Protein backbone atom coordinates (compact mmCIF):
# COMPACT_ATOMS: atom_id res chain seq x y z
CA UNK A 1 0.00 0.00 0.00
CA UNK A 2 1.23 3.50 -0.77
CA UNK A 3 -0.25 6.34 1.18
CA UNK A 4 1.00 9.66 -0.11
CA UNK A 5 0.49 12.63 2.14
CA UNK A 6 0.24 10.04 4.91
CA UNK A 7 1.29 12.64 7.45
CA UNK A 8 -2.01 14.42 6.79
CA UNK A 9 -4.03 11.39 7.71
CA UNK A 10 -5.77 10.89 11.02
CA UNK A 11 -4.58 7.85 12.90
CA UNK A 12 -8.05 6.33 12.53
CA UNK A 13 -8.01 6.84 8.73
CA UNK A 14 -4.61 5.24 8.46
CA UNK A 15 -5.79 2.30 10.57
CA UNK A 16 -8.91 1.82 8.50
CA UNK A 17 -7.11 1.97 5.16
CA UNK A 18 -4.34 -0.38 6.32
CA UNK A 19 -6.62 -3.04 7.81
CA UNK A 20 -7.78 -5.98 5.70
CA UNK A 21 -11.27 -5.28 4.35
CA UNK A 22 -14.19 -7.62 4.51
CA UNK A 23 -17.84 -7.47 3.51
CA UNK A 24 -20.64 -7.06 6.03
CA UNK A 25 -23.21 -9.83 5.74
CA UNK A 26 -25.68 -10.83 8.42
CA UNK A 27 -23.75 -8.85 11.02
CA UNK A 28 -20.50 -10.71 10.29
CA UNK A 29 -17.36 -9.59 8.48
CA UNK A 30 -16.64 -12.03 5.68
CA UNK A 31 -14.49 -12.45 2.58
CA UNK A 32 -15.89 -13.32 -0.84
CA UNK A 33 -16.89 -16.99 -1.01
CA UNK A 34 -14.55 -17.54 -3.97
CA UNK A 35 -11.74 -15.69 -2.16
CA UNK A 36 -11.30 -13.04 -4.88
CA UNK A 37 -10.40 -9.39 -4.32
CA UNK A 38 -10.58 -6.21 -6.32
CA UNK A 39 -7.95 -3.50 -6.16
CA UNK A 40 -8.79 0.01 -4.99
CA UNK A 41 -6.76 2.77 -6.68
CA UNK A 42 -5.90 6.21 -5.32
CA UNK A 43 -6.94 8.59 -8.14
CA UNK A 44 -4.57 11.30 -6.92
CA UNK A 45 -1.52 9.25 -7.97
CA UNK A 46 -2.76 6.09 -9.66
CA UNK A 47 -1.23 3.85 -6.98
CA UNK A 48 -3.01 0.91 -5.35
CA UNK A 49 -4.57 1.94 -2.04
CA UNK A 50 -5.89 -1.35 -0.73
CA UNK A 51 -8.14 -4.20 -1.83
CA UNK A 52 -11.62 -5.40 -0.94
CA UNK A 53 -13.45 -8.69 -1.53
CA UNK A 54 -14.87 -9.12 -5.02
CA UNK A 55 -18.26 -10.53 -4.11
CA UNK A 56 -20.28 -12.43 -6.71
CA UNK A 57 -23.77 -13.88 -7.06
CA UNK A 58 -22.95 -16.42 -4.33
CA UNK A 59 -22.27 -13.68 -1.78
CA UNK A 60 -25.32 -11.74 -2.95
CA UNK A 61 -27.44 -14.85 -2.35
CA UNK A 62 -26.21 -15.14 1.24
CA UNK A 63 -26.78 -11.44 1.87
CA UNK A 64 -30.31 -11.48 0.39
CA UNK A 65 -31.17 -14.46 2.58
CA UNK A 66 -29.95 -12.61 5.67
CA UNK A 67 -31.94 -9.52 4.68
CA UNK A 68 -35.05 -11.65 4.10
CA UNK A 69 -34.81 -13.26 7.55
CA UNK A 70 -34.21 -9.90 9.22
CA UNK A 71 -37.22 -8.47 7.40
CA UNK A 72 -39.65 -11.26 8.21
CA UNK A 73 -38.82 -12.12 11.78
CA UNK A 74 -37.01 -10.94 14.86
CA UNK A 75 -36.05 -7.68 16.40
CA UNK A 76 -36.23 -5.43 13.32
CA UNK A 77 -39.57 -6.78 12.11
CA UNK A 78 -41.07 -6.12 15.56
CA UNK A 79 -39.33 -2.83 16.25
CA UNK A 80 -41.50 0.19 16.97
CA UNK A 81 -41.16 3.22 14.67
CA UNK A 82 -39.82 5.24 17.61
CA UNK A 83 -37.02 2.74 18.18
CA UNK A 84 -36.16 2.75 14.47
CA UNK A 85 -36.01 6.52 14.63
CA UNK A 86 -33.58 6.38 17.55
CA UNK A 87 -31.31 4.00 15.63
CA UNK A 88 -31.25 6.32 12.63
CA UNK A 89 -30.37 9.27 14.90
CA UNK A 90 -27.68 7.23 16.54
CA UNK A 91 -26.16 6.36 13.18
CA UNK A 92 -26.28 10.06 12.22
CA UNK A 93 -24.47 10.96 15.44
CA UNK A 94 -21.81 8.31 14.85
CA UNK A 95 -21.23 9.57 11.32
CA UNK A 96 -20.90 13.13 12.57
CA UNK A 97 -18.50 12.03 15.30
CA UNK A 98 -16.33 10.27 12.70
CA UNK A 99 -16.89 12.77 9.89
CA UNK A 100 -13.27 13.89 9.51
CA UNK A 101 -12.09 10.33 9.13
CA UNK A 102 -14.84 9.36 6.68
CA UNK A 103 -14.07 12.49 4.64
CA UNK A 104 -10.42 11.47 4.42
CA UNK A 105 -11.29 7.94 3.35
CA UNK A 106 -13.67 9.32 0.71
CA UNK A 107 -11.02 11.71 -0.52
CA UNK A 108 -8.42 8.94 -0.81
CA UNK A 109 -10.84 6.60 -2.54
CA UNK A 110 -12.65 9.00 -4.88
CA UNK A 111 -10.15 11.86 -5.17
CA UNK A 112 -12.48 14.67 -4.12
CA UNK A 113 -11.27 17.61 -1.98
CA UNK A 114 -11.41 16.56 1.64
CA UNK A 115 -13.29 19.70 2.68
CA UNK A 116 -15.95 19.08 0.04
CA UNK A 117 -16.29 15.55 1.38
CA UNK A 118 -16.47 16.71 5.00
CA UNK A 119 -18.86 19.65 4.59
CA UNK A 120 -20.70 18.41 1.50
CA UNK A 121 -21.06 14.64 1.32
CA UNK A 122 -20.67 13.67 4.96
CA UNK A 123 -22.56 16.58 6.51
CA UNK A 124 -25.42 16.05 4.07
CA UNK A 125 -25.47 12.36 4.98
CA UNK A 126 -25.96 12.81 8.72
CA UNK A 127 -28.53 15.55 8.16
CA UNK A 128 -30.42 13.29 5.75
CA UNK A 129 -30.44 10.48 8.30
CA UNK A 130 -31.89 12.86 10.91
CA UNK A 131 -34.50 14.08 8.46
CA UNK A 132 -35.51 10.50 7.60
CA UNK A 133 -35.49 9.53 11.29
CA UNK A 134 -38.32 12.01 11.68
CA UNK A 135 -40.48 10.14 9.18
CA UNK A 136 -40.31 6.79 11.04
CA UNK A 137 -43.11 7.75 13.40
CA UNK A 138 -45.22 9.45 10.75
CA UNK A 139 -45.61 6.75 8.12
CA UNK A 140 -49.29 5.90 8.14
CA UNK A 141 -52.29 5.00 6.04
CA UNK A 142 -55.67 6.71 5.80
CA UNK A 143 -59.26 5.92 6.53
CA UNK A 144 -61.15 5.95 3.25
CA UNK A 145 -64.87 6.63 2.84
CA UNK A 146 -66.25 4.06 0.37
CA UNK A 147 -68.93 4.52 -2.27
CA UNK A 148 -70.38 1.05 -1.72
CA UNK A 149 -74.03 0.91 -0.66
CA UNK A 150 -73.36 -1.53 2.20
CA UNK A 151 -71.65 -0.12 5.27
CA UNK A 152 -67.89 -0.56 5.30
CA UNK A 153 -64.99 0.66 7.34
CA UNK A 154 -61.99 0.88 5.02
CA UNK A 155 -58.46 1.98 5.61
CA UNK A 156 -54.97 1.72 4.17
CA UNK A 157 -51.83 0.44 5.82
CA UNK A 158 -48.50 1.74 4.61
CA UNK A 159 -45.90 -0.98 5.13
CA UNK A 160 -42.26 -1.50 4.16
CA UNK A 161 -41.70 -2.86 0.68
CA UNK A 162 -39.35 -5.59 1.91
CA UNK A 163 -35.81 -6.59 0.95
CA UNK A 164 -34.15 -3.82 -1.04
CA UNK A 165 -31.14 -4.08 -3.32
CA UNK A 166 -29.34 -0.76 -3.52
CA UNK A 167 -26.60 -0.15 -6.07
CA UNK A 168 -24.65 3.08 -5.81
CA UNK A 169 -22.02 4.86 -7.93
CA UNK A 170 -18.55 6.23 -7.21
CA UNK A 171 -19.05 10.00 -7.53
CA UNK A 172 -20.56 10.55 -4.07
CA UNK A 173 -20.00 7.06 -2.70
CA UNK A 174 -20.77 7.60 0.98
CA UNK A 175 -23.55 10.11 0.43
CA UNK A 176 -25.25 7.93 -2.18
CA UNK A 177 -25.10 4.96 0.18
CA UNK A 178 -26.80 7.04 2.88
CA UNK A 179 -29.34 8.45 0.39
CA UNK A 180 -30.31 4.90 -0.29
CA UNK A 181 -30.30 3.35 3.16
CA UNK A 182 -31.86 6.25 5.11
CA UNK A 183 -35.42 6.17 3.67
CA UNK A 184 -35.36 2.37 3.35
CA UNK A 185 -34.50 2.01 7.04
CA UNK A 186 -37.01 4.67 8.06
CA UNK A 187 -39.68 2.65 6.26
CA UNK A 188 -38.60 -0.60 7.98
CA UNK A 189 -37.01 -2.35 4.98
CA UNK A 190 -33.87 -4.46 5.00
CA UNK A 191 -31.01 -3.87 2.61
CA UNK A 192 -28.27 -5.35 0.49
CA UNK A 193 -26.04 -2.44 -0.54
CA UNK A 194 -23.53 -2.73 -3.39
CA UNK A 195 -21.05 0.16 -3.61
CA UNK A 196 -19.15 0.91 -6.82
CA UNK A 197 -16.02 -1.15 -7.43
CA UNK A 198 -13.97 2.06 -7.85
CA UNK A 199 -14.92 3.42 -4.39
CA UNK A 200 -16.03 0.69 -1.97
CA UNK A 201 -14.29 1.92 1.18
CA UNK A 202 -16.68 4.38 2.80
CA UNK A 203 -19.59 1.93 2.45
CA UNK A 204 -17.55 -0.52 4.54
CA UNK A 205 -16.85 2.20 7.12
CA UNK A 206 -20.59 2.94 7.10
CA UNK A 207 -21.25 -0.75 7.81
CA UNK A 208 -18.97 -0.54 10.87
CA UNK A 209 -20.98 2.39 12.17
CA UNK A 210 -24.25 0.59 11.43
CA UNK A 211 -23.01 -2.29 13.59
CA UNK A 212 -21.88 0.12 16.30
CA UNK A 213 -25.25 1.89 16.28
CA UNK A 214 -26.89 -1.43 17.12
CA UNK A 215 -28.95 -2.26 14.03
CA UNK A 216 -29.95 -5.94 14.26
CA UNK A 217 -27.96 -8.39 12.14
CA UNK A 218 -29.07 -8.73 8.53
CA UNK A 219 -30.84 -5.36 8.38
CA UNK A 220 -28.05 -3.79 6.33
CA UNK A 221 -25.62 -5.95 4.38
CA UNK A 222 -22.79 -4.55 2.29
CA UNK A 223 -21.42 -6.63 -0.58
CA UNK A 224 -18.45 -5.22 -2.50
CA UNK A 225 -17.79 -6.40 -6.04
CA UNK A 226 -18.00 -5.62 -9.71
CA UNK A 227 -21.19 -4.30 -11.24
CA UNK A 228 -21.52 -7.01 -13.84
CA UNK A 229 -21.16 -9.72 -11.17
CA UNK A 230 -22.42 -8.64 -7.74
CA UNK A 231 -24.56 -5.76 -9.05
CA UNK A 232 -26.20 -7.76 -11.82
CA UNK A 233 -26.91 -10.65 -9.40
CA UNK A 234 -28.58 -8.28 -6.96
CA UNK A 235 -30.74 -6.68 -9.66
CA UNK A 236 -31.84 -10.10 -10.90
CA UNK A 237 -32.32 -11.83 -7.54
CA UNK A 238 -35.86 -13.26 -7.28
CA UNK A 239 -36.16 -12.63 -3.55
CA UNK A 240 -35.37 -8.91 -3.74
CA UNK A 241 -38.56 -6.84 -3.58
CA UNK A 242 -37.12 -3.55 -4.76
CA UNK A 243 -34.01 -2.35 -6.48
CA UNK A 244 -32.79 1.23 -6.17
CA UNK A 245 -30.01 2.32 -8.47
CA UNK A 246 -27.95 5.44 -9.03
CA UNK A 247 -25.56 5.41 -11.96
CA UNK A 248 -25.40 5.67 -15.71
CA UNK A 249 -28.49 5.51 -17.91
CA UNK A 250 -26.88 2.63 -19.79
CA UNK A 251 -26.59 0.48 -16.65
CA UNK A 252 -30.01 1.69 -15.45
CA UNK A 253 -31.55 0.05 -18.52
CA UNK A 254 -29.74 -3.20 -17.72
CA UNK A 255 -31.04 -3.07 -14.16
CA UNK A 256 -34.54 -2.63 -15.47
CA UNK A 257 -34.23 -5.68 -17.69
CA UNK A 258 -32.77 -7.76 -14.86
CA UNK A 259 -35.54 -6.65 -12.51
CA UNK A 260 -38.18 -7.70 -15.02
CA UNK A 261 -38.11 -11.38 -14.11
CA UNK A 262 -39.83 -10.99 -10.74
CA UNK A 263 -41.14 -7.48 -11.49
CA UNK A 264 -39.44 -6.06 -8.44
CA UNK A 265 -40.08 -2.37 -7.81
CA UNK A 266 -37.45 -0.18 -9.45
CA UNK A 267 -36.26 3.35 -8.78
CA UNK A 268 -33.53 4.84 -10.93
CA UNK A 269 -31.47 7.98 -10.58
CA UNK A 270 -29.53 8.17 -13.84
CA UNK A 271 -27.53 10.52 -16.00
CA UNK A 272 -28.01 14.16 -16.80
CA UNK A 273 -26.98 16.88 -19.23
CA UNK A 274 -28.31 19.83 -17.33
CA UNK A 275 -28.72 23.23 -18.98
CA UNK A 276 -27.97 26.57 -17.31
CA UNK A 277 -29.65 29.52 -19.08
CA UNK A 278 -28.37 33.03 -18.52
CA UNK A 279 -30.59 35.88 -19.65
CA UNK A 280 -29.20 39.31 -20.35
CA UNK A 281 -30.59 40.83 -17.14
CA UNK A 282 -28.79 38.33 -14.88
CA UNK A 283 -26.50 39.39 -12.05
CA UNK A 284 -23.35 38.27 -13.82
CA UNK A 285 -20.98 38.13 -10.86
CA UNK A 286 -23.33 35.84 -8.95
CA UNK A 287 -24.19 33.82 -12.04
CA UNK A 288 -20.51 33.22 -12.81
CA UNK A 289 -19.91 31.78 -9.34
CA UNK A 290 -22.96 29.50 -9.51
CA UNK A 291 -22.13 28.34 -13.04
CA UNK A 292 -18.49 27.56 -12.21
CA UNK A 293 -19.65 25.50 -9.25
CA UNK A 294 -22.45 24.01 -11.39
CA UNK A 295 -19.94 22.50 -13.79
CA UNK A 296 -16.67 22.12 -11.89
CA UNK A 297 -17.87 20.91 -8.44
CA UNK A 298 -16.71 17.33 -7.83
CA UNK A 299 -14.61 17.65 -11.02
CA UNK A 300 -17.82 17.63 -13.03
CA UNK A 301 -18.63 14.11 -11.86
CA UNK A 302 -22.09 15.08 -10.70
CA UNK A 303 -25.24 13.78 -12.32
CA UNK A 304 -26.83 17.23 -11.97
CA UNK A 305 -23.73 19.06 -13.29
CA UNK A 306 -24.61 22.10 -15.39
CA UNK A 307 -22.86 20.91 -18.51
CA UNK A 308 -24.61 23.11 -21.07
CA UNK A 309 -24.48 26.89 -20.78
CA UNK A 310 -26.94 28.95 -22.83
CA UNK A 311 -25.99 32.59 -22.61
CA UNK A 312 -27.45 35.72 -24.17
CA UNK A 313 -25.24 37.37 -26.80
CA UNK A 314 -25.29 40.71 -25.03
CA UNK A 315 -23.51 39.42 -21.95
CA UNK A 316 -21.76 36.32 -23.29
CA UNK A 317 -18.26 37.77 -23.60
CA UNK A 318 -18.32 39.25 -20.11
CA UNK A 319 -19.69 36.11 -18.48
CA UNK A 320 -17.31 33.81 -20.35
CA UNK A 321 -14.33 35.97 -19.42
CA UNK A 322 -15.32 35.63 -15.76
CA UNK A 323 -15.78 31.87 -16.13
CA UNK A 324 -12.44 31.42 -17.87
CA UNK A 325 -10.78 33.34 -15.07
CA UNK A 326 -12.45 31.18 -12.44
CA UNK A 327 -11.54 27.99 -14.28
CA UNK A 328 -7.92 29.08 -14.53
CA UNK A 329 -7.76 30.04 -10.87
CA UNK A 330 -9.17 26.78 -9.56
CA UNK A 331 -6.54 25.08 -7.45
CA UNK A 332 -6.16 21.57 -8.84
CA UNK A 333 -4.49 18.89 -6.73
CA UNK A 334 -4.87 15.81 -4.56
CA UNK A 335 -8.07 15.75 -2.56
CA UNK A 336 -6.20 15.40 0.71
CA UNK A 337 -4.52 18.80 0.35
CA UNK A 338 -6.82 21.15 2.19
CA UNK A 339 -6.33 23.97 -0.34
CA UNK A 340 -7.36 21.81 -3.31
CA UNK A 341 -10.53 23.05 -5.02
CA UNK A 342 -10.70 20.46 -7.79
CA UNK A 343 -9.40 16.92 -7.41
CA UNK A 344 -8.68 14.22 -9.98
CA UNK A 345 -11.29 12.22 -11.83
CA UNK A 346 -12.03 8.88 -10.24
CA UNK A 347 -10.12 6.61 -12.64
CA UNK A 348 -7.83 6.41 -15.62
CA UNK A 349 -10.78 5.26 -17.75
CA UNK A 350 -12.78 8.31 -16.74
CA UNK A 351 -9.84 10.62 -17.45
CA UNK A 352 -9.43 9.08 -20.91
CA UNK A 353 -13.16 9.32 -21.59
CA UNK A 354 -13.26 13.02 -20.69
CA UNK A 355 -10.18 13.82 -22.80
CA UNK A 356 -11.69 11.91 -25.73
CA UNK A 357 -14.86 13.99 -25.44
CA UNK A 358 -12.85 17.22 -25.46
CA UNK A 359 -11.07 16.10 -28.64
CA UNK A 360 -14.41 15.13 -30.16
CA UNK A 361 -15.93 18.51 -29.31
CA UNK A 362 -13.08 20.31 -31.07
CA UNK A 363 -13.47 18.04 -34.09
CA UNK A 364 -17.18 18.81 -34.10
CA UNK A 365 -16.38 22.53 -34.40
CA UNK A 366 -16.34 23.85 -30.82
CA UNK A 367 -13.85 26.56 -29.81
CA UNK A 368 -11.60 25.93 -26.82
CA UNK A 369 -11.69 28.85 -24.37
CA UNK A 370 -9.65 27.27 -21.60
CA UNK A 371 -8.34 23.88 -20.42
CA UNK A 372 -8.57 20.96 -22.77
CA UNK A 373 -5.80 18.76 -21.44
CA UNK A 374 -4.84 16.29 -18.75
CA UNK A 375 -3.11 17.92 -15.83
CA UNK A 376 -0.10 16.87 -13.72
CA UNK A 377 2.47 14.11 -13.97
CA UNK A 378 0.53 11.45 -12.10
CA UNK A 379 -3.07 10.83 -11.12
CA UNK A 380 -6.21 11.24 -13.19
CA UNK A 381 -6.55 15.01 -13.54
CA UNK A 382 -8.15 17.01 -16.35
CA UNK A 383 -8.10 20.80 -16.60
CA UNK A 384 -11.38 22.65 -16.17
CA UNK A 385 -12.45 23.10 -19.78
CA UNK A 386 -14.81 25.47 -21.58
CA UNK A 387 -15.95 24.78 -25.15
CA UNK A 388 -17.61 27.74 -26.87
CA UNK A 389 -19.79 27.72 -30.01
CA UNK A 390 -21.29 24.31 -29.39
CA UNK A 391 -24.54 23.39 -31.11
CA UNK A 392 -27.42 21.15 -30.19
CA UNK A 393 -26.53 18.25 -32.47
CA UNK A 394 -22.94 17.85 -31.31
CA UNK A 395 -22.28 14.72 -29.29
CA UNK A 396 -20.59 16.79 -26.57
CA UNK A 397 -23.91 18.60 -26.13
CA UNK A 398 -26.06 15.47 -26.22
CA UNK A 399 -24.02 12.94 -24.24
CA UNK A 400 -23.04 12.85 -20.59
CA UNK A 401 -19.28 13.50 -20.30
CA UNK A 402 -19.05 13.32 -16.50
CA UNK A 403 -16.06 15.61 -16.24
CA UNK A 404 -15.19 19.32 -15.92
CA UNK A 405 -16.26 20.29 -19.43
CA UNK A 406 -18.69 23.14 -20.08
CA UNK A 407 -20.39 23.43 -23.49
CA UNK A 408 -21.47 26.97 -24.39
CA UNK A 409 -24.16 28.12 -26.83
CA UNK A 410 -25.01 31.81 -27.31
CA UNK A 411 -28.47 33.08 -28.16
CA UNK A 412 -30.02 36.32 -29.41
CA UNK A 413 -33.29 38.05 -28.42
CA UNK A 414 -35.06 36.33 -31.32
CA UNK A 415 -33.82 32.92 -30.18
CA UNK A 416 -34.98 33.30 -26.58
CA UNK A 417 -37.99 31.07 -27.06
CA UNK A 418 -36.11 28.50 -29.09
CA UNK A 419 -33.42 28.24 -26.43
CA UNK A 420 -35.87 26.70 -23.96
CA UNK A 421 -36.64 24.03 -26.54
CA UNK A 422 -32.92 23.45 -27.00
CA UNK A 423 -32.46 23.19 -23.25
CA UNK A 424 -35.06 20.41 -23.29
CA UNK A 425 -33.65 18.69 -26.37
CA UNK A 426 -31.52 15.91 -24.85
CA UNK A 427 -32.57 12.45 -23.63
CA UNK A 428 -32.03 13.64 -20.05
CA UNK A 429 -34.03 15.74 -17.59
CA UNK A 430 -32.38 15.77 -14.19
CA UNK A 431 -31.66 19.43 -13.41
CA UNK A 432 -31.67 22.88 -14.97
CA UNK A 433 -31.07 26.45 -13.91
CA UNK A 434 -32.11 29.92 -14.94
CA UNK A 435 -30.28 33.17 -14.25
CA UNK A 436 -32.39 36.33 -14.47
CA UNK A 437 -33.64 39.12 -12.24
CA UNK A 438 -37.07 39.08 -13.87
CA UNK A 439 -39.30 37.15 -11.46
CA UNK A 440 -41.99 36.41 -14.02
CA UNK A 441 -39.55 35.10 -16.56
CA UNK A 442 -37.86 32.92 -13.93
CA UNK A 443 -41.10 31.18 -12.97
CA UNK A 444 -42.45 30.92 -16.51
CA UNK A 445 -39.24 29.31 -17.75
CA UNK A 446 -39.05 27.03 -14.69
CA UNK A 447 -42.42 25.60 -15.70
CA UNK A 448 -41.26 24.88 -19.23
CA UNK A 449 -37.99 23.13 -18.40
CA UNK A 450 -38.30 19.36 -18.38
CA UNK A 451 -36.15 18.60 -15.36
CA UNK A 452 -36.66 17.20 -11.87
CA UNK A 453 -34.77 19.98 -10.08
CA UNK A 454 -34.66 23.59 -11.19
CA UNK A 455 -32.50 26.35 -9.77
CA UNK A 456 -33.24 30.04 -10.12
CA UNK A 457 -30.09 32.13 -9.77
CA UNK A 458 -28.31 29.04 -8.43
CA UNK A 459 -27.54 25.66 -9.89
CA UNK A 460 -27.13 22.84 -7.38
CA UNK A 461 -30.38 22.72 -5.42
CA UNK A 462 -30.46 19.88 -2.95
CA UNK A 463 -31.93 19.25 0.48
CA UNK A 464 -33.05 16.20 2.49
CA UNK A 465 -36.62 17.52 2.32
CA UNK A 466 -36.68 18.22 -1.42
CA UNK A 467 -37.73 15.45 -3.83
CA UNK A 468 -34.87 14.63 -6.19
CA UNK A 469 -35.02 12.69 -9.44
CA UNK A 470 -35.33 12.93 -13.17
CA UNK A 471 -37.60 13.36 -16.15
CA UNK A 472 -37.09 11.26 -19.30
CA UNK A 473 -33.98 9.04 -19.29
CA UNK A 474 -32.70 10.61 -16.08
CA UNK A 475 -34.71 8.12 -14.11
CA UNK A 476 -37.75 6.91 -12.27
CA UNK A 477 -38.93 8.03 -8.86
CA UNK A 478 -37.96 10.75 -6.43
CA UNK A 479 -35.49 10.34 -3.60
CA UNK A 480 -35.53 12.48 -0.44
CA UNK A 481 -38.54 14.20 1.05
CA UNK A 482 -41.72 12.20 1.70
CA UNK A 483 -41.44 10.85 -1.86
CA UNK A 484 -38.47 8.71 -0.78
CA UNK A 485 -40.62 7.06 1.88
CA UNK A 486 -43.18 6.29 -0.81
CA UNK A 487 -40.48 4.49 -2.78
CA UNK A 488 -39.88 2.13 0.12
CA UNK A 489 -43.46 1.43 1.18
CA UNK A 490 -46.42 -0.55 -0.17
CA UNK A 491 -50.07 0.20 0.46
CA UNK A 492 -52.49 -2.43 1.69
CA UNK A 493 -56.19 -1.59 1.47
CA UNK A 494 -58.30 -3.15 4.18
CA UNK A 495 -62.12 -3.27 4.01
CA UNK A 496 -64.27 -4.26 6.95
CA UNK A 497 -67.89 -5.22 6.27
CA UNK A 498 -69.80 -3.67 9.13
P1 LIG B 1 -20.26 4.55 -14.33
O1 LIG B 1 -20.63 4.14 -15.74
O2 LIG B 1 -20.32 5.97 -14.11
O3 LIG B 1 -19.03 3.86 -13.81
P2 LIG B 1 -22.16 2.72 -13.52
O4 LIG B 1 -23.55 3.06 -13.87
O5 LIG B 1 -21.40 1.75 -14.39
O6 LIG B 1 -21.40 4.04 -13.41
O7 LIG B 1 -22.04 2.17 -12.04
C1 LIG B 1 -22.90 2.50 -11.00
C2 LIG B 1 -23.07 1.28 -10.16
O8 LIG B 1 -23.68 0.26 -10.95
C3 LIG B 1 -21.79 0.66 -9.62
O9 LIG B 1 -22.02 0.19 -8.30
C4 LIG B 1 -21.54 -0.50 -10.55
O10 LIG B 1 -20.80 -1.54 -9.96
C5 LIG B 1 -22.96 -0.95 -10.83
N1 LIG B 1 -23.13 -1.72 -12.07
C6 LIG B 1 -22.42 -1.64 -13.21
N2 LIG B 1 -22.89 -2.52 -14.13
C7 LIG B 1 -23.93 -3.16 -13.55
C8 LIG B 1 -24.85 -4.17 -13.98
N3 LIG B 1 -24.78 -4.70 -15.19
N4 LIG B 1 -25.80 -4.58 -13.12
C9 LIG B 1 -25.90 -4.04 -11.90
N5 LIG B 1 -25.07 -3.09 -11.43
C10 LIG B 1 -24.09 -2.65 -12.24
Boltz pocket constraint, residues with backbone or C-beta under 6 A from the ligand:
constraints:
  - pocket:
      binder: B
      contacts: [[A, 167], [A, 168], [A, 169], [A, 170], [A, 194], [A, 195], [A, 196], [A, 197], [A, 225], [A, 226], [A, 227], [A, 228], [A, 230], [A, 231], [A, 232], [A, 233], [A, 235], [A, 246], [A, 247], [A, 248], [A, 249], [A, 251], [A, 252], [A, 254], [A, 255]]
      max_distance: 6.0
